[in-house]
Amino acid sequence: MTATAVSPRLELKGISKRFPGVVANDHVSFQVPAGAIHALLGENGAGKSTLVKIIYGVQQADEGEIVFDGKPVRIGSPREARSLGIGMVFQHFSLFEAMTVLENIALGMDNPPPRRELEARVREVLASYGLSLDPHRHVHTLSVGERQRIEIVRALLQQPKLLIMDEPTSVLTPQEVEQLFETLRRLASEGCSILYISHKLHEIKALCESATILRGGKVVASCDPREESARSMAELMIGGSLKDLSQKSSGAAGKERFVVSALSAPGEPPFGTSLKEVSFAVRSGEIFGIAGVAGNGQNELLAVISGEDAAGISGSIRLDGTELAGLSVGARRRAGLASSPEERNGHAAVPGMSLADNALLSARSRMGLASGGVIRAKAARDYAGRVIEAFSVKATGPGAAAGSLSGGNLQKFVMGREIMQDPAVLVVSQPTWGVDAGAASFIRQSMIDLARQGAAVVVVSQDLDELLELCDRLAVINEGRLSEPMDVKGISIERVGLLMGGIHGGQAAETRVGAKAEAHERRPEPAL
Amino acid sequence: MMLAAPVIAVVLTLIVGAVLFTLLGHDGFGAVVEIFVKPLFNLYRWQDLLVKAAPLAMIATGLAIGFRANVWNIGAEGQYILGGLAGTGVALATLDMSGSWILPLMLVCGILGGMVWAAVPAILKTTLGVNEILTSLMLNYVAIQLLFYLMRGPWKDPEGFNFPQTAMFSADQTLPMIVPGTLIHLGVPLAAAVALTAFAVMTRTITGFQIKVVGLAPKAAAFGGFGAASTVWIALMAGGGLAGFAGILEASGPFGQMVPQFPTGYGYTAIIVAFLGRLNPLGILAAALVLALTYVGGESAQTTIGLPSAATGVFQAMMLFFLLATDILVRYRVVSGRAAPAPKAAAAKEAEPAKGKAVAA
């Protein structure tokens, strides 16, 4: 015990990893003491993912040494990492969509216990950490946020000594974030070290006691986040000064451009969320936010507004007074409605096609990329090229396959493709999910600029900070119902959080506490 | 590798075919030479090759458009028969007339006949969500029975000594020969033209783009404003129309009348052609020649070395089998899965979260 108390839980000594044409990690060294919560900071492409993959055994370092609990170790596979007591929650989920939550958890374990025993343990972890998740639901019916909970549960089940968390809070309500932090703090107080990767600097300030900052694969600084400001850490990350978002609209309210009234839609069976009488109005020059926890009808709302879902819809969607309900996706685009769904790969973009082809996907009518049904290949390439340049997308050119771009770069391309069509109304979901700080601020700025030119912008996001920074007004969606809009100036975060949890959420919180006590009592017999 | 797979499949077919027929007591190597090599060095056989390849290429081009969009039309055989029957109907109604308008009318009606037959699965799929594989396949058998009924009943040639076949078509109802003194009829250049047109449509038009997007990412297609129903219709009309076109070209060309032996399995073989040609109209032209070779060579092998007629089918089936197998092995890596399948699968997924590439053997 004394030996482990003295030597750090994890120590990296001069870790280097090269890929053809790029050095992902260049002699990275740092320590994480036992029971510490340590932040790993850096922009996308700074080498964080490679580094944690090396620690978790997915990839091997070219040089350097990993010391775990005082002993030099070689971690050849995730399995070896798990047997050392290293758990990881990935940013991208490794889940089989056609299987249930429980089956996915069993698949991720090296020696899964019998099904009933596993279920009892899963329910216990869910209850004690206050996570709500039905072990018998199929993964394909779950929202992004719920999928992430599976990964968290999977890691917690193994009672890890070191838990690596990659962007874990992007899909939680403020209350849930606080709950997660309590969980993490409790884990840390029990001696588990936590390596925490996030772009949300104020969360790191609230949670972490030390931080290592990476830039271009090198350690550029170490700091105590509690003594830094979010701005100073961001500047260390990007290695320059951070641009302020220019002020949003002057507040001079324009005319109502985009009016949704009493919009109802059936959810996709069996687990989709149905929309119930959703109404809101967005004025010219305004950015309107829709907050809410994943899976509360955001995707359905996007699909109904864009026209992808047309079955069983009632209510009206008006753009400058023109009724859009009943029109096709293409007709809505021509009327000036642009949209961008949450999922980039396979929804907003076709991974197997070039960026020029992806420009055709949604910009062909407004940008004249086709005439008389014939593709104007040069125009498509030119438009893709202009998007790449204007939004500084890192790609080899318009011919690059969309799937070859990193998530953040593809998102910049998708947002650029929509914004540069100069739409009257832009509706986007999760515009900066998984995008690094620099690119996120760029995307937000471009939405502000679009609004200033008189467009109405609707941002659906689970990132409340983003909405507070960006929007003039916001409303909260919960179980398919939209709350009354609130002015962002002087808004009560607590109230927003409660709305995000919904009335049902409040009850759930109480039952969770009850369930926790019950689970402890009932432990000997398998639950259900 | 995606282009190498068809070549590997053909080579494997030749090797395994030789071994198989040797084990069965035939001259296996001789059979392969007889079927796949000799016809290539015989100018006369080349006429046969082109004449057989033309309908295969045409049907496969139509099917490939559907397959690209994940619309699995297995009913080309029936659509081919209906195309032939529709054109024959026109021919029988115009037997006593003459004029250069008759043949074009027959061709147009042939195309429409195939489309009507393909419209049944399209309607069922778009309105009731019925699987098009089942409906299109089952309609093949309906088409064959319809053909038999017409041949033995209403359309039987009154002067045909009670044989179940129609009257011979007149000169105005028969395809002209392109090269005088050979078997090469108008259908051969038409098939090439159709494939080239399809290539242009797939690469240069929004319709082709729609088909590819629907096949690659259905949700992105919806986002792009491409309706699922319209894609099903485009796919089945292309497949049915071209199969019907091939049908009437065969009826008015090599057959010169309608007979119960009209369906020769082109509609099924064309599925192999489409995949061997990588669903690309230009590749399909080459693949059609390879499959035509199995027909032509198979026939001559029956007479020269007494190979059973089933040999043709065996070679064709092996080609599809090896093509699918090669494709799987090109796209997936085999891992030995007994010891600990779960962590390995998980590890592979973690390494490449976007696409799980491991397949447990």
Interface residues (C-beta under 8 A of the other chain):
Chain A: K53 Y56 V58 Q59 S77 P78 R79 F90 H92 F93 S94 A106 L107 G108 M109 D110 P112 S306 G307 E308 S328 V329 G330 R333 S339 P341 E343 N345 G346 H347 A348 A349 V350 P351 G352 M353 D357 L360 L361 S362 R364 A370 G373 V374 I375 A377 G403
Chain B: R204 T205 I206 T207 F209 K212 V213 L216 A217 K219 A220 A222 F223 G224 G225 G227 A340 A342 P343 A345 A346 A347 K349 E350 A351 P353 A354
